[in-house]
Each structure stands twice: as C-alpha cells, then as structure tokens.
Amino acid sequence: MSGKISSQTGLLEMWDNLRAVPRRIVDSAFRSGKPNTDRTRSTFIFGNLFLHLHSVRVHRWSLRWTTTFGLGIVCGAAFLITLVTGILLMFYYKPYPDVAYESIKDIHFIVPTGRFIRNIHRWAANIMVVAVILHMARTFYTAAYRKPREFNWLIGMGLLVITLALSFTGYLLPWDQLAYWAITIGANIAQSPREVTDALGITERFDPGEWMRLMLLGSDVVGPVALIRFYLMHVMILPLALTALMGVHFWRIRKDGGLTRPVNADQKLSPPGGDTYPVFSEAPARTYQIAAIVKGRTSQVGNGPENTVPSMPHLFYAELGLLMLTAFLCLAFSVVWDAPLKEIANPAVPENPAKAPWYYLGLQEMVSFSAFMGGFGIPAIVLIGLGLIPFVEREESGTGEWFGGPGGWPLARNSALFGLSAAIVVEAVAIRFGWIREWFPDAPQLLITFVNPGTVLTLVYASYSVWLIRRFQSTRAGAVGLFTCFLCGFVVLTIIGAYFRGPNWVFYWSPAEWPGH
Amino acid sequence: MTTVSKPARSRLDPEPIPRRDMLGLAALWAAGSALVLAVLGMARLPKAAVVSSPSKRFTVMLPDSLQPGQAFLPSGRSVAVFRDQEGTWAVSTICTHLGCIVRSTPAGFECPCHGSSFAPDGTVVRGPAPRALSWLKVSAAGEKLVIDEGTVVPPGTKVQV
C-alpha cells in the first residue's frame, strides 16, 4: 500500500521535474541568476568564458565615438563574418587545380545564395584589411602603444601580418588567371633573395630564396601541391593563429587597464548622465591584496572607479552596433559588386597587366623596381620599424590624445604633405626619366637592387624623421613624421599601381589609353 | 613576501646545486630539447624528398617556314625556339624577375608584369629583371628536337641539326 502511494508521488515528482526542465536548463546556465541588475550583470560577465574578455565596467572615455571610431571591433566583426561565410563556402569548394575553378563557378551560378555568400566573404576580407590598417593608425596617432601597451602593439603587428597573409592565401583558391599569376609573382618574391645571392655569386651554396619558394609551393610550379598548401593555410593555420592572437590582443586590452585615455580624461568629459551613478559612495581608502598584484601607479587609493559605466549593456550595445554596421556594409557592397572571377588559370599566358589585390599594389609598384628590396627588404624594414616604435619612443606627453605629443596635428599634416609630395616626386622621376638601368645599361645588379625609387623614398622618409627628432627634440615627433610618411607612400604607390599602370606595367594616365591587344 | 638573500659567493666558487634541483633542471632541459627536436623533425615534412613537377623535356618539330630571327613557340611550354645559319637554340620565356611569361617581339622579349624587356639573345635591356633569360639545352633526335627546360646552357650555344 505504502509502496504504491510513494511510487505515485515519485511519478508526480518526476512529471513536475520534467515540466521544469527547460526553465532549469536556463537557470543552470546562469551561474548567478539572470543578468538583470548591475550586480548580476557583473557576475554574469566575469562568470562567462566569452564575456570575461571585457571588464565589468568601462570608462566613459572609451565609449566616446572619437576615441577609437570602433575600428578594432570592426576588425573583429569583419573576421567573424569571413569565418561564417568561409565555412559556408567550404561546403562546395574543392582544392584541386581546374576542379577548384569549376567549384567556384558552381558556387557562383548554381548554389543558392552562393554568389552572395562569396561576395560577402570577399568584401568582409577587404573591410578587414582597411579596418586593420586604420586601427593601427588610430593606435599610433593617439599614442596608445605606450607603456604598458607595448606588447599589445606587437601582437597587433602579428595580426596585421596574418590578416594580409589570409587575404593573399585566399587569392589563389579560385584558380583563375588573377589568382594564378598573383601567386606566381608572390612565390617568386619569396625567391627574390636570389637577386642578392646571384649578384654575390653564392647561390650555389646558400639559396634561401629557393628554399622559401619551395616551402610555399611544395614544388617548383604553382600546381596541386601549392593549392593544397594555400588552402590549408587559408582555412586552418592562419585563422587559428589569428583567433589565438586576437584572444591575447583583447585580453591584454583589459589587463593593460582598458583603452588609453588622457590623464585629464575625467575633466574633459561632460558630467555623467542620469543613468550613471557612483559605484562607491566613498572612495576606498586603500585597496587590499590587489595592490600586491596590480602593477602601475593607479592602485585605486582615494580614487573610486568613477566615470565608468557597466559594460553590460553600454559597451555591448556599442559592439553589437558595430557588428551590425560591418555586416550592413558587407551586404550592401555584395549586392552592388560581385567578387571577380576571370578565366581559368593559364600557365602559358599571364594577365596583362597582372595585378595583385589592391592592398598589394603598392608592393607591386616597388617590386617593379627591384623584386628583393620591393618585395622583401622594404616591407621588412617597415615592419621592424613599426615594431620598434613603442620601445624607442618612451615619452609621456599626449598619451591618449589624437595627434598627441610635440608638434600635434600641424606636424602630422605637414608630414602628410611631405610624404605625399616625396612619393609623387620620386615616382614622377622614375616614370618620366627611367632609372639606373635606362641610364647606364651596364650598371651592376647590386646597384639596381639597392638604389631604386623604393629605397630612395625610404631613405628620404628616414632622414625627414631624423630631422624632426632634432628639431622637436622628441622621438615622438620623429615617429609621427615617419609613420605618416609611410602611410602616404603606401597610398601614393597603391593608387599609381591601381589606376596608372597598364599593360607591361607602363604608366598611363587612364585605362582608356591602354593599347588594344 | 620578502626573502633574505644569502651573501653571494664568488663565480669561481658557486653555490653547490642541490641534487633535487639538479634532477629537476635535467628533466626540464630534457623535456625542452625533446620538444625542440620534435618541432625540427616536423619541420622536415613540408619539403618532399622528390618534388613532383611536370616533365621538363619535350620534343618539337620546327616548321620549314621558320625564318631567322622569328620565334617558334611550342604550345604549353615556356620556351622560344630560334633557327639561323649557325644552328638552333632555345630561350626560356620565364621572366627572371618574378616568373611571368615574356612575349616574343621583333626587338626581343617583353614582360607584361613589370615591364622588363630583353634583347633577342635574352640579355636585360630595361626594367627590374636581375638576370638574362636562360638558354636551354637543345639536342637532335632524328628530325625532331629535344628541348630540356631543366638544363641551362651558356648563352650563344647553338646546335647544328
């Protein structure tokens, strides 16, 4: 008797529990109750693996539109979009020569939404490259790379390189003319140290160029092995590396004390709105254990975390808004412009002109003077220079302010004018009068390699920077000059490569003048 | 957390390492070198012992109508073949700059990618190309020619067929 009753209550209990399953699953997912008060939102953020990259509260300065223009988040959002669309494309893409081309055509013409997804992937990749460059410029011009953020600047350099490598490896996959010849050129740039080893006559014994080309292509031709290598790097190795570095990058922002802000940020901000309120009614007289593990001068003694707002929802809304904006841009561009697909790769006939993706056209312009210095030497000098900035420039004035430091905006503007005109003058000379080989046909190769418009421009920029350091007695001024000049040089060379180079890489004022062929 | 540092001993008379530390260090170094060796071993993988590439030797028959100074371009090959009274020779049409295929023109060769141009014998006339175009090995096989894209011969090597 009693057994029967208990079995009935047991069943009833189970029934009740079953009905409560959905609610309990939801409850169990939130470790500290639903995030509906500031307190539970805080615990929600630091109890959540993904959200705890954010600090619980964020300074109001960081949320100002003009502090960052949201560029870092746009980079991340664009990467997220390429990730999603890239995985979708992998459903149909086959990484084998010729078959690859057919599969892209399938994606383009017979897969529902295939063309649109491919367009989005391509536009998101382009937006990512632009956003990464602008984000770097923002970080530089607000002097946000300074202590304690030097290491994050280095991580950012890694992210820049990986972003460019992702774009480059993705370029081969369609196996069309555009792809094939861009990769042929790219692989031969990897081989270009030969230009120097040949001139020195040591290629027989020491041939790093050929080794790099072989590593990249896995063969001495751009064939199936090369395609698999590029595919593997594009869909696996580089995205994983990027994700890992991105995680470190975001995490370091938090650990380095949030976004950079000027020392007088609190005075510059308008009084907080009605929805922000002091966290501590009294500033803490001392912080306890934290002081032992947190470095820096701001052990929050006598100074509560005021002028901050909860990250949830304020920061999250900003991030969501930027994700939506990025997605909107990708969709809008994709509706209007299709990703290009030329004829199937033909190893016998190069495109004329064979142009790399736009962000490499500056490089291609330099490569047209010397493969080694243009494709290897100068990029290496620029990367090393960029990496050294936060370790050589150790000043403090102007941190967190746009164009902060000695010289300010006028210095950046004048440097831009100088950088643009120097690049245009050097290019004009090379285009109008030719260069050493046209003047002295028997000039030795080493001279042509090391003295060309690209290296001359680099030297002009470097001397300008040294002059600025002496004039302003400030490394920051020199850095601003150099960075601005390189941005300007990049822009000028890219524009010339994109719009003013025609068949045989000859200068034309417009494509309308190109000879028919 | 404060530690009291012991007075330093001379570099020539260092503090003896306790056995535990010694074993620990040895284990650490062993683990470290094992990892390094493993990575080095894996680094050998990307370079195959035999690199797959299409055959570089091919046979070709020159048309009787080929004039001196006129290039014969075997289809699917990056080679230009010439013939005159002194003999036959083959010039690679792969640009020594960045590997584009140069076009044969009456004045020599022109590269479409970065504007290098070459004289008929392959020497650089203009542009960024660091080296002259290679001359390739030509040999006779009956009425036909065998051209080996993988074997470079000194410029000026002409073969009587």
Interface residues (C-beta under 8 A of the other chain):
Chain A: W181 T184 I185 A187 N188 I189 S192 R194 E195 D198 A199 L214 M215 G218 S219 D220 V221 G223 V225 R229 P347 A348 V349 P350 E351 N352 P353 A354 Q364 V367 S368 F369 S370 A371 G434 R437 E438 P441 Q445 I448 T449 N452 P503 N504 W505 V506
Chain B: P46 K47 A48 V51 S52 S53 P54 S75 G76 R77 S78 H97 L98 G99 C100 I101 E110 C111 P112 C113 H114 G115 V124 V125 R126 G127 P128 P130 R131
